[in-house]
Amino acid sequence: MLMFAQAIKNFFQDEEGVTAIEYALIAALIAVAIIAAVTLVGTDIAAVFTNISNKLQAIPAAP
């Protein structure tokens, strides 16, 4: 029983797992921010290319 109590005590005092979880959460938040930014910019870029395509199609072809 004493070994079990010591194992529980060691488990709660070990902070290496906590640090790894914190780094994982930070990485996840950065990934979400990057995905949101790329999604917003991607929509704007698609609109720009559509606009350019429409203007190029309006130019009469050379004879």
All heavy atoms as TSV, in Angstrom:
chain	resi	resn	atom	element	x	y	z
A	1	MET	N	N	0.833	-1.199	0.000
A	1	MET	CA	C	0.000	0.000	0.000
A	1	MET	C	C	0.868	1.250	0.000
A	1	MET	O	O	0.499	2.234	-0.606
A	1	MET	CB	C	-0.923	-0.048	1.224
A	1	MET	CG	C	-1.917	1.041	1.270
A	1	MET	SD	S	-3.150	0.752	-0.016
A	1	MET	CE	C	-4.210	2.093	0.245
A	2	LEU	N	N	2.016	1.166	0.672
A	2	LEU	CA	C	2.912	2.315	0.737
A	2	LEU	C	C	3.476	2.647	-0.647
A	2	LEU	O	O	3.607	3.817	-1.001
A	2	LEU	CB	C	4.044	2.046	1.727
A	2	LEU	CG	C	5.027	3.195	1.968
A	2	LEU	CD1	C	4.282	4.413	2.498
A	2	LEU	CD2	C	6.109	2.772	2.942
A	3	MET	N	N	3.765	1.603	-1.455
A	3	MET	CA	C	4.285	1.836	-2.802
A	3	MET	C	C	3.237	2.513	-3.678
A	3	MET	O	O	3.553	3.377	-4.480
A	3	MET	CB	C	4.731	0.512	-3.438
A	3	MET	CG	C	6.014	-0.040	-2.844
A	3	MET	SD	S	6.514	-1.601	-3.573
A	3	MET	CE	C	6.542	-1.227	-5.296
A	4	PHE	N	N	1.964	2.133	-3.517
A	4	PHE	CA	C	0.890	2.739	-4.288
A	4	PHE	C	C	0.746	4.220	-3.939
A	4	PHE	O	O	0.614	5.067	-4.830
A	4	PHE	CB	C	-0.418	1.992	-4.037
A	4	PHE	CG	C	-1.581	2.562	-4.795
A	4	PHE	CD1	C	-1.688	2.378	-6.156
A	4	PHE	CD2	C	-2.561	3.281	-4.130
A	4	PHE	CE1	C	-2.752	2.911	-6.851
A	4	PHE	CE2	C	-3.635	3.815	-4.815
A	4	PHE	CZ	C	-3.732	3.622	-6.200
A	5	ALA	N	N	0.798	4.547	-2.676
A	5	ALA	CA	C	0.692	5.936	-2.236
A	5	ALA	C	C	1.871	6.751	-2.764
A	5	ALA	O	O	1.701	7.892	-3.211
A	5	ALA	CB	C	0.629	6.014	-0.713
A	6	GLN	N	N	3.061	6.169	-2.754
A	6	GLN	CA	C	4.244	6.860	-3.275
A	6	GLN	C	C	4.108	7.069	-4.786
A	6	GLN	O	O	4.476	8.121	-5.304
A	6	GLN	CB	C	5.517	6.052	-2.956
A	6	GLN	CG	C	6.788	6.744	-3.352
A	6	GLN	CD	C	7.032	8.032	-2.570
A	6	GLN	OE1	O	6.663	8.146	-1.416
A	6	GLN	NE2	N	7.633	8.989	-3.237
A	7	ALA	N	N	3.569	6.086	-5.489
A	7	ALA	CA	C	3.381	6.218	-6.942
A	7	ALA	C	C	2.388	7.330	-7.260
A	7	ALA	O	O	2.601	8.123	-8.187
A	7	ALA	CB	C	2.906	4.890	-7.526
A	8	ILE	N	N	1.316	7.407	-6.495
A	8	ILE	CA	C	0.327	8.481	-6.692
A	8	ILE	C	C	0.958	9.840	-6.415
A	8	ILE	O	O	0.765	10.801	-7.166
A	8	ILE	CB	C	-0.908	8.257	-5.797
A	8	ILE	CG1	C	-1.626	6.973	-6.189
A	8	ILE	CG2	C	-1.851	9.438	-5.835
A	8	ILE	CD1	C	-2.264	7.019	-7.560
A	9	LYS	N	N	1.737	9.931	-5.357
A	9	LYS	CA	C	2.400	11.182	-5.001
A	9	LYS	C	C	3.357	11.609	-6.115
A	9	LYS	O	O	3.380	12.778	-6.524
A	9	LYS	CB	C	3.142	11.017	-3.676
A	9	LYS	CG	C	3.808	12.270	-3.187
A	9	LYS	CD	C	4.494	12.029	-1.842
A	9	LYS	CE	C	5.230	13.261	-1.393
A	9	LYS	NZ	N	5.951	13.049	-0.145
A	10	ASN	N	N	4.130	10.668	-6.634
A	10	ASN	CA	C	5.066	10.972	-7.718
A	10	ASN	C	C	4.330	11.416	-8.977
A	10	ASN	O	O	4.777	12.302	-9.702
A	10	ASN	CB	C	5.952	9.766	-8.021
A	10	ASN	CG	C	6.956	9.498	-6.930
A	10	ASN	OD1	O	7.249	10.377	-6.117
A	10	ASN	ND2	N	7.474	8.276	-6.893
A	11	PHE	N	N	3.191	10.771	-9.251
A	11	PHE	CA	C	2.413	11.121	-10.434
A	11	PHE	C	C	1.951	12.575	-10.384
A	11	PHE	O	O	2.037	13.300	-11.371
A	11	PHE	CB	C	1.207	10.186	-10.544
A	11	PHE	CG	C	0.291	10.513	-11.687
A	11	PHE	CD1	C	0.637	10.189	-12.986
A	11	PHE	CD2	C	-0.917	11.164	-11.465
A	11	PHE	CE1	C	-0.200	10.495	-14.040
A	11	PHE	CE2	C	-1.753	11.475	-12.501
A	11	PHE	CZ	C	-1.412	11.139	-13.805
A	12	PHE	N	N	1.474	13.021	-9.240
A	12	PHE	CA	C	0.969	14.382	-9.134
A	12	PHE	C	C	2.089	15.420	-9.051
A	12	PHE	O	O	1.875	16.589	-9.350
A	12	PHE	CB	C	0.026	14.517	-7.933
A	12	PHE	CG	C	-1.331	13.940	-8.201
A	12	PHE	CD1	C	-1.748	12.796	-7.553
A	12	PHE	CD2	C	-2.183	14.546	-9.103
A	12	PHE	CE1	C	-3.001	12.251	-7.801
A	12	PHE	CE2	C	-3.433	14.017	-9.363
A	12	PHE	CZ	C	-3.843	12.865	-8.704
A	13	GLN	N	N	3.286	15.019	-8.668
A	13	GLN	CA	C	4.405	15.948	-8.602
A	13	GLN	C	C	5.139	16.072	-9.937
A	13	GLN	O	O	5.870	17.030	-10.153
A	13	GLN	CB	C	5.387	15.522	-7.505
A	13	GLN	CG	C	4.849	15.738	-6.116
A	13	GLN	CD	C	5.822	15.271	-5.040
A	13	GLN	OE1	O	6.783	14.576	-5.320
A	13	GLN	NE2	N	5.544	15.652	-3.805
A	14	ASP	N	N	4.947	15.113	-10.838
A	14	ASP	CA	C	5.624	15.130	-12.134
A	14	ASP	C	C	4.981	16.189	-13.020
A	14	ASP	O	O	3.793	16.158	-13.288
A	14	ASP	CB	C	5.519	13.757	-12.791
A	14	ASP	CG	C	6.314	13.677	-14.079
A	14	ASP	OD1	O	7.173	14.554	-14.304
A	14	ASP	OD2	O	6.080	12.729	-14.851
A	15	GLU	N	N	5.770	17.151	-13.487
A	15	GLU	CA	C	5.246	18.245	-14.293
A	15	GLU	C	C	5.634	18.143	-15.761
A	15	GLU	O	O	5.294	19.014	-16.553
A	15	GLU	CB	C	5.722	19.582	-13.723
A	15	GLU	CG	C	5.166	19.875	-12.359
A	15	GLU	CD	C	5.560	21.252	-11.850
A	15	GLU	OE1	O	6.130	22.018	-12.632
A	15	GLU	OE2	O	5.291	21.536	-10.683
A	16	GLU	N	N	6.343	17.106	-16.162
A	16	GLU	CA	C	6.740	16.978	-17.557
A	16	GLU	C	C	5.540	16.812	-18.471
A	16	GLU	O	O	5.488	17.387	-19.553
A	16	GLU	CB	C	7.689	15.790	-17.714
A	16	GLU	CG	C	9.054	16.041	-17.108
A	16	GLU	CD	C	9.979	14.851	-17.271
A	16	GLU	OE1	O	9.663	13.959	-18.079
A	16	GLU	OE2	O	11.007	14.824	-16.595
A	17	GLY	N	N	4.560	16.038	-18.057
A	17	GLY	CA	C	3.358	15.854	-18.858
A	17	GLY	C	C	2.574	17.141	-19.006
A	17	GLY	O	O	2.020	17.420	-20.061
A	18	VAL	N	N	2.532	17.929	-17.961
A	18	VAL	CA	C	1.820	19.209	-17.999
A	18	VAL	C	C	2.463	20.133	-19.015
A	18	VAL	O	O	1.785	20.782	-19.807
A	18	VAL	CB	C	1.788	19.852	-16.598
A	18	VAL	CG1	C	1.169	21.230	-16.661
A	18	VAL	CG2	C	1.039	18.974	-15.626
A	19	THR	N	N	3.774	20.179	-19.047
A	19	THR	CA	C	4.477	21.039	-19.998
A	19	THR	C	C	4.196	20.587	-21.421
A	19	THR	O	O	3.951	21.416	-22.302
A	19	THR	CB	C	5.995	21.001	-19.723
A	19	THR	OG1	O	6.218	21.408	-18.376
A	19	THR	CG2	C	6.729	21.933	-20.642
A	20	ALA	N	N	4.194	19.300	-21.672
A	20	ALA	CA	C	3.907	18.786	-23.010
A	20	ALA	C	C	2.488	19.151	-23.438
A	20	ALA	O	O	2.257	19.530	-24.590
A	20	ALA	CB	C	4.104	17.275	-23.038
A	21	ILE	N	N	1.555	19.058	-22.513
A	21	ILE	CA	C	0.172	19.424	-22.830
A	21	ILE	C	C	0.070	20.908	-23.136
A	21	ILE	O	O	-0.635	21.320	-24.061
A	21	ILE	CB	C	-0.767	19.018	-21.672
A	21	ILE	CG1	C	-0.853	17.501	-21.585
A	21	ILE	CG2	C	-2.150	19.620	-21.847
A	21	ILE	CD1	C	-1.564	16.988	-20.358
A	22	GLU	N	N	0.772	21.740	-22.394
A	22	GLU	CA	C	0.747	23.182	-22.654
A	22	GLU	C	C	1.292	23.489	-24.044
A	22	GLU	O	O	0.721	24.289	-24.790
A	22	GLU	CB	C	1.564	23.924	-21.595
A	22	GLU	CG	C	0.908	23.930	-20.236
A	22	GLU	CD	C	1.815	24.471	-19.149
A	22	GLU	OE1	O	3.003	24.703	-19.426
A	22	GLU	OE2	O	1.330	24.645	-18.024
A	23	TYR	N	N	2.406	22.844	-24.409
A	23	TYR	CA	C	2.962	23.059	-25.747
A	23	TYR	C	C	2.003	22.571	-26.828
A	23	TYR	O	O	1.859	23.196	-27.876
A	23	TYR	CB	C	4.314	22.369	-25.889
A	23	TYR	CG	C	5.439	23.098	-25.195
A	23	TYR	CD1	C	6.309	22.416	-24.353
A	23	TYR	CD2	C	5.635	24.459	-25.375
A	23	TYR	CE1	C	7.343	23.077	-23.709
A	23	TYR	CE2	C	6.658	25.132	-24.730
A	23	TYR	CZ	C	7.511	24.436	-23.910
A	23	TYR	OH	O	8.524	25.097	-23.282
A	24	ALA	N	N	1.331	21.471	-26.588
A	24	ALA	CA	C	0.368	20.955	-27.560
A	24	ALA	C	C	-0.801	21.923	-27.730
A	24	ALA	O	O	-1.270	22.156	-28.848
A	24	ALA	CB	C	-0.130	19.585	-27.128
A	25	LEU	N	N	-1.275	22.500	-26.638
A	25	LEU	CA	C	-2.372	23.473	-26.728
A	25	LEU	C	C	-1.946	24.720	-27.479
A	25	LEU	O	O	-2.703	25.267	-28.292
A	25	LEU	CB	C	-2.868	23.842	-25.328
A	25	LEU	CG	C	-3.666	22.763	-24.604
A	25	LEU	CD1	C	-3.942	23.189	-23.165
A	25	LEU	CD2	C	-4.962	22.481	-25.334
A	26	ILE	N	N	-0.736	25.195	-27.226
A	26	ILE	CA	C	-0.226	26.373	-27.944
A	26	ILE	C	C	-0.119	26.069	-29.432
A	26	ILE	O	O	-0.526	26.879	-30.276
A	26	ILE	CB	C	1.130	26.816	-27.358
A	26	ILE	CG1	C	0.935	27.381	-25.957
A	26	ILE	CG2	C	1.806	27.839	-28.257
A	26	ILE	CD1	C	2.225	27.610	-25.189
A	27	ALA	N	N	0.406	24.896	-29.775
A	27	ALA	CA	C	0.526	24.509	-31.182
A	27	ALA	C	C	-0.845	24.410	-31.843
A	27	ALA	O	O	-1.022	24.828	-32.992
A	27	ALA	CB	C	1.280	23.189	-31.295
A	28	ALA	N	N	-1.820	23.888	-31.121
A	28	ALA	CA	C	-3.173	23.774	-31.668
A	28	ALA	C	C	-3.784	25.149	-31.907
A	28	ALA	O	O	-4.423	25.380	-32.935
A	28	ALA	CB	C	-4.054	22.961	-30.719
A	29	LEU	N	N	-3.581	26.070	-30.990
A	29	LEU	CA	C	-4.111	27.428	-31.175
A	29	LEU	C	C	-3.445	28.124	-32.357
A	29	LEU	O	O	-4.104	28.828	-33.129
A	29	LEU	CB	C	-3.915	28.252	-29.895
A	29	LEU	CG	C	-4.809	27.856	-28.723
A	29	LEU	CD1	C	-4.417	28.640	-27.469
A	29	LEU	CD2	C	-6.259	28.118	-29.060
A	30	ILE	N	N	-2.147	27.938	-32.512
A	30	ILE	CA	C	-1.447	28.526	-33.659
A	30	ILE	C	C	-1.980	27.919	-34.958
A	30	ILE	O	O	-2.200	28.639	-35.943
A	30	ILE	CB	C	0.074	28.323	-33.517
A	30	ILE	CG1	C	0.601	29.190	-32.375
A	30	ILE	CG2	C	0.793	28.654	-34.820
A	30	ILE	CD1	C	2.050	28.908	-31.997
A	31	ALA	N	N	-2.208	26.602	-34.973
A	31	ALA	CA	C	-2.741	25.956	-36.170
A	31	ALA	C	C	-4.123	26.489	-36.529
A	31	ALA	O	O	-4.415	26.748	-37.702
A	31	ALA	CB	C	-2.793	24.442	-35.963
A	32	VAL	N	N	-4.967	26.700	-35.535
A	32	VAL	CA	C	-6.309	27.241	-35.785
A	32	VAL	C	C	-6.203	28.656	-36.355
A	32	VAL	O	O	-6.927	29.012	-37.298
A	32	VAL	CB	C	-7.154	27.218	-34.494
A	32	VAL	CG1	C	-8.423	28.046	-34.644
A	32	VAL	CG2	C	-7.488	25.796	-34.112
A	33	ALA	N	N	-5.303	29.467	-35.823
A	33	ALA	CA	C	-5.123	30.827	-36.332
A	33	ALA	C	C	-4.636	30.810	-37.775
A	33	ALA	O	O	-5.109	31.594	-38.610
A	33	ALA	CB	C	-4.143	31.593	-35.444
A	34	ILE	N	N	-3.702	29.928	-38.088
A	34	ILE	CA	C	-3.193	29.829	-39.459
A	34	ILE	C	C	-4.300	29.380	-40.410
A	34	ILE	O	O	-4.448	29.942	-41.508
A	34	ILE	CB	C	-1.985	28.872	-39.519
A	34	ILE	CG1	C	-0.786	29.521	-38.827
A	34	ILE	CG2	C	-1.644	28.503	-40.958
A	34	ILE	CD1	C	0.393	28.597	-38.642
A	35	ILE	N	N	-5.075	28.396	-40.011
A	35	ILE	CA	C	-6.172	27.910	-40.860
A	35	ILE	C	C	-7.191	29.021	-41.108
A	35	ILE	O	O	-7.660	29.212	-42.231
A	35	ILE	CB	C	-6.840	26.674	-40.234
A	35	ILE	CG1	C	-5.878	25.488	-40.299
A	35	ILE	CG2	C	-8.158	26.339	-40.915
A	35	ILE	CD1	C	-6.315	24.292	-39.488
A	36	ALA	N	N	-7.522	29.780	-40.083
A	36	ALA	CA	C	-8.479	30.881	-40.242
A	36	ALA	C	C	-7.928	31.942	-41.190
A	36	ALA	O	O	-8.642	32.437	-42.071
A	36	ALA	CB	C	-8.804	31.490	-38.889
A	37	ALA	N	N	-6.659	32.292	-41.039
A	37	ALA	CA	C	-6.054	33.312	-41.906
A	37	ALA	C	C	-6.000	32.843	-43.352
A	37	ALA	O	O	-6.322	33.603	-44.275
A	37	ALA	CB	C	-4.655	33.650	-41.402
A	38	VAL	N	N	-5.610	31.601	-43.568
A	38	VAL	CA	C	-5.524	31.075	-44.935
A	38	VAL	C	C	-6.909	31.003	-45.566
A	38	VAL	O	O	-7.066	31.296	-46.756
A	38	VAL	CB	C	-4.831	29.692	-44.933
A	38	VAL	CG1	C	-4.983	28.982	-46.259
A	38	VAL	CG2	C	-3.365	29.843	-44.586
A	39	THR	N	N	-7.896	30.646	-44.791
A	39	THR	CA	C	-9.261	30.586	-45.320
A	39	THR	C	C	-9.739	31.971	-45.752
A	39	THR	O	O	-10.298	32.127	-46.841
A	39	THR	CB	C	-10.221	30.012	-44.261
A	39	THR	OG1	O	-9.765	28.716	-43.897
A	39	THR	CG2	C	-11.633	29.918	-44.791
A	40	LEU	N	N	-9.505	32.981	-44.924
A	40	LEU	CA	C	-9.928	34.339	-45.275
A	40	LEU	C	C	-9.170	34.867	-46.486
A	40	LEU	O	O	-9.754	35.436	-47.407
A	40	LEU	CB	C	-9.734	35.271	-44.079
A	40	LEU	CG	C	-10.641	35.019	-42.880
A	40	LEU	CD1	C	-10.241	35.913	-41.714
A	40	LEU	CD2	C	-12.086	35.259	-43.262
A	41	VAL	N	N	-7.864	34.684	-46.510
A	41	VAL	CA	C	-7.054	35.178	-47.618
A	41	VAL	C	C	-7.357	34.393	-48.887
A	41	VAL	O	O	-7.415	34.954	-49.977
A	41	VAL	CB	C	-5.549	35.102	-47.262
A	41	VAL	CG1	C	-4.680	35.411	-48.456
A	41	VAL	CG2	C	-5.242	36.080	-46.135
A	42	GLY	N	N	-7.582	33.095	-48.760
A	42	GLY	CA	C	-7.892	32.267	-49.918
A	42	GLY	C	C	-9.160	32.717	-50.615
A	42	GLY	O	O	-9.228	32.735	-51.848
A	43	THR	N	N	-10.167	33.090	-49.865
A	43	THR	CA	C	-11.416	33.589	-50.449
A	43	THR	C	C	-11.172	34.888	-51.209
A	43	THR	O	O	-11.674	35.064	-52.319
A	43	THR	CB	C	-12.462	33.810	-49.344
A	43	THR	OG1	O	-12.631	32.596	-48.622
A	43	THR	CG2	C	-13.792	34.237	-49.921
A	44	ASP	N	N	-10.388	35.778	-50.641
A	44	ASP	CA	C	-10.087	37.046	-51.310
A	44	ASP	C	C	-9.270	36.828	-52.576
A	44	ASP	O	O	-9.509	37.470	-53.598
A	44	ASP	CB	C	-9.333	37.983	-50.362
A	44	ASP	CG	C	-10.202	38.471	-49.211
A	44	ASP	OD1	O	-11.444	38.394	-49.331
A	44	ASP	OD2	O	-9.638	38.910	-48.193
A	45	ILE	N	N	-8.309	35.918	-52.525
A	45	ILE	CA	C	-7.481	35.648	-53.698
A	45	ILE	C	C	-8.327	35.033	-54.808
A	45	ILE	O	O	-8.164	35.369	-55.982
A	45	ILE	CB	C	-6.291	34.736	-53.323
A	45	ILE	CG1	C	-5.300	35.522	-52.467
A	45	ILE	CG2	C	-5.608	34.188	-54.563
A	45	ILE	CD1	C	-4.152	34.698	-51.945
A	46	ALA	N	N	-9.239	34.149	-54.476
A	46	ALA	CA	C	-10.131	33.553	-55.476
A	46	ALA	C	C	-10.960	34.638	-56.155
A	46	ALA	O	O	-11.148	34.601	-57.381
A	46	ALA	CB	C	-11.024	32.505	-54.827
A	47	ALA	N	N	-11.427	35.606	-55.397
A	47	ALA	CA	C	-12.208	36.705	-55.975
A	47	ALA	C	C	-11.350	37.551	-56.914
A	47	ALA	O	O	-11.811	37.960	-57.984
A	47	ALA	CB	C	-12.787	37.572	-54.865
A	48	VAL	N	N	-10.105	37.799	-56.550
A	48	VAL	CA	C	-9.202	38.584	-57.401
A	48	VAL	C	C	-8.956	37.855	-58.719
A	48	VAL	O	O	-9.034	38.450	-59.797
A	48	VAL	CB	C	-7.871	38.868	-56.668
A	48	VAL	CG1	C	-6.836	39.421	-57.628
A	48	VAL	CG2	C	-8.099	39.839	-55.520
A	49	PHE	N	N	-8.669	36.559	-58.676
A	49	PHE	CA	C	-8.418	35.807	-59.899
A	49	PHE	C	C	-9.669	35.699	-60.761
A	49	PHE	O	O	-9.593	35.729	-61.996
A	49	PHE	CB	C	-7.859	34.421	-59.581
A	49	PHE	CG	C	-6.392	34.437	-59.268
A	49	PHE	CD1	C	-5.935	34.051	-58.022
A	49	PHE	CD2	C	-5.463	34.842	-60.216
A	49	PHE	CE1	C	-4.582	34.063	-57.724
A	49	PHE	CE2	C	-4.109	34.865	-59.937
A	49	PHE	CZ	C	-3.666	34.474	-58.680
A	50	THR	N	N	-10.823	35.593	-60.157
A	50	THR	CA	C	-12.075	35.580	-60.918
A	50	THR	C	C	-12.274	36.911	-61.632
A	50	THR	O	O	-12.656	36.946	-62.807
A	50	THR	CB	C	-13.266	35.292	-59.990
A	50	THR	OG1	O	-13.054	34.032	-59.352
A	50	THR	CG2	C	-14.577	35.263	-60.752
A	51	ASN	N	N	-11.982	37.987	-60.943
A	51	ASN	CA	C	-12.097	39.319	-61.536
A	51	ASN	C	C	-11.132	39.469	-62.713
A	51	ASN	O	O	-11.507	39.974	-63.779
A	51	ASN	CB	C	-11.829	40.394	-60.474
A	51	ASN	CG	C	-12.120	41.791	-60.965
A	51	ASN	OD1	O	-12.822	41.983	-61.941
A	51	ASN	ND2	N	-11.567	42.777	-60.268
A	52	ILE	N	N	-9.912	39.046	-62.554
A	52	ILE	CA	C	-8.912	39.127	-63.634
A	52	ILE	C	C	-9.364	38.274	-64.822
A	52	ILE	O	O	-9.278	38.699	-65.978
A	52	ILE	CB	C	-7.529	38.670	-63.128
A	52	ILE	CG1	C	-6.973	39.696	-62.138
A	52	ILE	CG2	C	-6.562	38.475	-64.293
A	52	ILE	CD1	C	-5.725	39.231	-61.418
A	53	SER	N	N	-9.864	37.074	-64.551
A	53	SER	CA	C	-10.326	36.189	-65.604
A	53	SER	C	C	-11.473	36.824	-66.388
A	53	SER	O	O	-11.508	36.768	-67.616
A	53	SER	CB	C	-10.771	34.857	-65.018
A	53	SER	OG	O	-11.362	34.041	-65.995
A	54	ASN	N	N	-12.409	37.419	-65.676
A	54	ASN	CA	C	-13.541	38.072	-66.345
A	54	ASN	C	C	-13.084	39.221	-67.232
A	54	ASN	O	O	-13.581	39.413	-68.331
A	54	ASN	CB	C	-14.564	38.560	-65.317
A	54	ASN	CG	C	-15.273	37.415	-64.624
A	54	ASN	OD1	O	-15.328	36.298	-65.142
A	54	ASN	ND2	N	-15.799	37.675	-63.432
A	55	LYS	N	N	-12.117	40.014	-66.738
A	55	LYS	CA	C	-11.624	41.139	-67.538
A	55	LYS	C	C	-10.845	40.660	-68.760
A	55	LYS	O	O	-10.922	41.260	-69.826
A	55	LYS	CB	C	-10.781	42.055	-66.673
A	55	LYS	CG	C	-11.625	42.837	-65.673
A	55	LYS	CD	C	-10.823	43.856	-64.904
A	55	LYS	CE	C	-11.763	44.603	-63.969
A	55	LYS	NZ	N	-11.099	45.685	-63.269
A	56	LEU	N	N	-10.107	39.576	-68.615
A	56	LEU	CA	C	-9.376	39.036	-69.764
A	56	LEU	C	C	-10.317	38.458	-70.812
A	56	LEU	O	O	-10.048	38.570	-72.011
A	56	LEU	CB	C	-8.369	37.970	-69.303
A	56	LEU	CG	C	-7.159	38.458	-68.544
A	56	LEU	CD1	C	-6.340	37.265	-68.032
A	56	LEU	CD2	C	-6.293	39.353	-69.416
A	57	GLN	N	N	-11.397	37.878	-70.386
A	57	GLN	CA	C	-12.377	37.332	-71.337
A	57	GLN	C	C	-13.107	38.442	-72.076
A	57	GLN	O	O	-13.592	38.235	-73.197
A	57	GLN	CB	C	-13.371	36.431	-70.615
A	57	GLN	CG	C	-12.759	35.133	-70.152
A	57	GLN	CD	C	-13.730	34.297	-69.326
A	57	GLN	OE1	O	-14.858	34.707	-69.061
A	57	GLN	NE2	N	-13.269	33.116	-68.911
A	58	ALA	N	N	-13.179	39.641	-71.489
A	58	ALA	CA	C	-13.874	40.763	-72.124
A	58	ALA	C	C	-13.027	41.403	-73.213
A	58	ALA	O	O	-13.552	42.131	-74.061
A	58	ALA	CB	C	-14.250	41.797	-71.075
A	59	ILE	N	N	-11.739	41.151	-73.255
A	59	ILE	CA	C	-10.848	41.725	-74.269
A	59	ILE	C	C	-11.078	40.957	-75.571
A	59	ILE	O	O	-11.019	39.729	-75.599
A	59	ILE	CB	C	-9.364	41.612	-73.833
A	59	ILE	CG1	C	-9.116	42.407	-72.559
A	59	ILE	CG2	C	-8.446	42.064	-74.966
A	59	ILE	CD1	C	-7.725	42.214	-71.986
A	60	PRO	N	N	-11.340	41.692	-76.661
A	60	PRO	CA	C	-11.571	40.990	-77.936
A	60	PRO	C	C	-10.280	40.295	-78.404
A	60	PRO	O	O	-9.180	40.782	-78.197
A	60	PRO	CB	C	-11.979	42.085	-78.904
A	60	PRO	CG	C	-11.670	43.379	-78.217
A	60	PRO	CD	C	-11.478	43.111	-76.773
A	61	ALA	N	N	-10.456	39.157	-79.058
A	61	ALA	CA	C	-9.316	38.385	-79.551
A	61	ALA	C	C	-8.710	39.105	-80.755
A	61	ALA	O	O	-9.407	39.753	-81.534
A	61	ALA	CB	C	-9.768	36.985	-79.941
A	62	ALA	N	N	-7.424	38.973	-80.918
A	62	ALA	CA	C	-6.731	39.589	-82.049
A	62	ALA	C	C	-7.086	38.830	-83.334
A	62	ALA	O	O	-7.211	37.613	-83.314
A	62	ALA	CB	C	-5.233	39.574	-81.825
A	63	PRO	N	N	-7.240	39.568	-84.462
A	63	PRO	CA	C	-7.610	38.893	-85.722
A	63	PRO	C	C	-6.513	38.040	-86.290
A	63	PRO	O	O	-5.425	38.019	-86.143
A	63	PRO	CB	C	-7.952	40.028	-86.671
A	63	PRO	CG	C	-7.474	41.276	-86.036
A	63	PRO	CD	C	-7.180	40.972	-84.598
